[in-house]
Amino acid sequence: MCTLRNFPSQIEHCIEWGRDLFNKLFVDRPNDAAGYIDKPQAFLGQLKQNTTISGMREAMEEIKKLVDLKKSADFSKCVEVAREYFD
């Protein structure tokens, strides 16, 4: 993990950085959104215990993006969110 906090300069570091980012975008955040939808109070309590205020804010912003995306079911919105992650 220490190599992910700094600039990854070796190929092994780049691979770990990519794996960490992929896991965050396609596993952790969707699971967080599903957990929030199922049991919001329990999820928020656990999030409050396990992270900082700024971490909570970031997580909730990402969850809101995914929930709004699910509500709209609009392809152009999916492309917009994907473009934001790409940039």
FIKE-64789 format. One record per residue (C-alpha): residue in three letters; residue number from 1; y, z, x. Coordinates in nm, 3 decimals, padded with zeros to 5 digits, m for minus. Each point is the difference from the previous one (the first is absolute). Example, Ala and Ser with C-alpha at 12.3 -4.5 7.8 and 13.67 -1.06 7.14 Angstrom:
<sites>
SITE   code   pos         v         w         u
SITE    ALA     1   m00.450    00.780    01.230
SITE    SER     2    00.344   m00.066    00.137
</sites>
This chain:
<sites>
SITE   code   pos         v         w         u
SITE    MET     1    00.000    00.000    00.000
SITE    CYS     2    00.244    00.063    00.283
SITE    THR     3   m00.004   m00.371    00.085
SITE    LEU     4    00.099   m00.085   m00.357
SITE    ARG     5    00.320    00.205    00.023
SITE    ASN     6    00.123   m00.201    00.300
SITE    PHE     7    00.008   m00.370    00.064
SITE    PRO     8   m00.362   m00.127    00.016
SITE    SER     9   m00.016   m00.199    00.324
SITE    GLN    10   m00.373   m00.027    00.065
SITE    ILE    11   m00.237   m00.201   m00.219
SITE    GLU    12   m00.189    00.314   m00.102
SITE    HIS    13    00.326    00.159   m00.114
SITE    CYS    14    00.094   m00.310   m00.200
SITE    ILE    15   m00.339    00.001   m00.172
SITE    GLU    16    00.034    00.368   m00.091
SITE    TRP    17    00.356   m00.058   m00.124
SITE    GLY    18   m00.120   m00.287   m00.220
SITE    ARG    19   m00.294    00.197   m00.135
SITE    ASP    20    00.223    00.297   m00.079
SITE    LEU    21    00.255   m00.219   m00.180
SITE    PHE    22   m00.271   m00.185   m00.196
SITE    ASN    23   m00.156    00.331   m00.104
SITE    LYS    24    00.338    00.136   m00.109
SITE    LEU    25    00.092   m00.309   m00.205
SITE    PHE    26   m00.333   m00.087   m00.159
SITE    VAL    27   m00.193    00.329   m00.016
SITE    ASP    28    00.218    00.312    00.019
SITE    ARG    29    00.292   m00.105   m00.221
SITE    PRO    30   m00.214   m00.153   m00.278
SITE    ASN    31   m00.219    00.312    00.002
SITE    ASP    32    00.314    00.216   m00.015
SITE    ALA    33    00.131   m00.203   m00.295
SITE    ALA    34   m00.332    00.036   m00.181
SITE    GLY    35   m00.003    00.374    00.069
SITE    TYR    36    00.353    00.034   m00.129
SITE    ILE    37   m00.079   m00.196   m00.318
SITE    ASP    38   m00.314    00.208   m00.068
SITE    LYS    39    00.139    00.350    00.069
SITE    PRO    40    00.373   m00.003    00.083
SITE    GLN    41    00.052    00.377    00.027
SITE    ALA    42   m00.304    00.056    00.223
SITE    PHE    43    00.096   m00.296    00.217
SITE    LEU    44    00.358    00.122    00.044
SITE    GLY    45   m00.117    00.351    00.083
SITE    GLN    46   m00.237   m00.129    00.265
SITE    LEU    47    00.264   m00.237    00.138
SITE    LYS    48    00.254    00.283    00.019
SITE    GLN    49   m00.251    00.213    00.194
SITE    ASN    50   m00.105   m00.271    00.246
SITE    THR    51    00.324   m00.176    00.094
SITE    THR    52    00.371    00.041    00.064
SITE    ILE    53    00.278   m00.071   m00.248
SITE    SER    54    00.073   m00.338    00.161
SITE    GLY    55   m00.371   m00.081   m00.003
SITE    MET    56   m00.018    00.089   m00.369
SITE    ARG    57    00.297   m00.222   m00.075
SITE    GLU    58   m00.148   m00.294    00.188
SITE    ALA    59   m00.339    00.044   m00.167
SITE    MET    60    00.155    00.022   m00.347
SITE    GLU    61    00.212   m00.311    00.061
SITE    GLU    62   m00.311   m00.194    00.099
SITE    ILE    63   m00.194    00.134   m00.298
SITE    LYS    64    00.287   m00.099   m00.231
SITE    LYS    65   m00.012   m00.356    00.141
SITE    LEU    66   m00.371   m00.026   m00.074
SITE    VAL    67    00.026    00.155   m00.346
SITE    ASP    68    00.291   m00.228   m00.093
SITE    LEU    69   m00.195   m00.297    00.134
SITE    LYS    70   m00.298    00.095   m00.216
SITE    LYS    71    00.222    00.041   m00.307
SITE    SER    72    00.172   m00.336    00.038
SITE    ALA    73   m00.310   m00.201    00.095
SITE    ASP    74    00.242   m00.270    00.117
SITE    PHE    75   m00.114   m00.233    00.280
SITE    SER    76    00.354   m00.055    00.130
SITE    LYS    77    00.040    00.378    00.031
SITE    CYS    78   m00.327    00.015    00.197
SITE    VAL    79    00.136   m00.262    00.238
SITE    GLU    80    00.327    00.192    00.032
SITE    VAL    81   m00.180    00.324    00.092
SITE    ALA    82   m00.227   m00.184    00.244
SITE    ARG    83    00.304   m00.157    00.163
SITE    GLU    84    00.163    00.344    00.038
SITE    TYR    85   m00.311    00.130    00.176
SITE    PHE    86   m00.006   m00.308    00.221
SITE    ASP    87    00.362    00.042    00.103
</sites>
